[in-house]
Amino acid sequence: MALWSGLLSLGLGSASLAQDNGAVSGTGAVLRGLDKVNGRTTDAELPIGGSAELFGLLVTVADCRYPAENPTGDAFAFLTIREPNSGAVQFEGWMIASSPALSALDHSRYDIWVLRCNSS
């Protein structure tokens, strides 16, 4: 819990803080997308630096970290989510798997959140 308190107090932007509190960088992230109109979901595994289109949005994963003592949970990932045609940024920042509403994509039709980091 101290990890999340420290990240929140610094606006989730300090990579060195995450390393100091025992966070480990993953090799990628597992994301879930939801189309709120028809209820469809899709999952995507993206490597660090990789991008994919989820429904109508282009998602790029810059980093994914997780506590060393809990590799299957409490992931947090830095995402950039854009409109593919215009390039307009819809979201840029850290998303936390255990608290997706804390820092969420604000889109009228689609929702995207982090499930976990890949550790291998």
Order of alpha helices (4+ residues) and beta strands (2+ residues): alpha-alpha-beta-beta-beta-beta-beta-beta-beta-beta
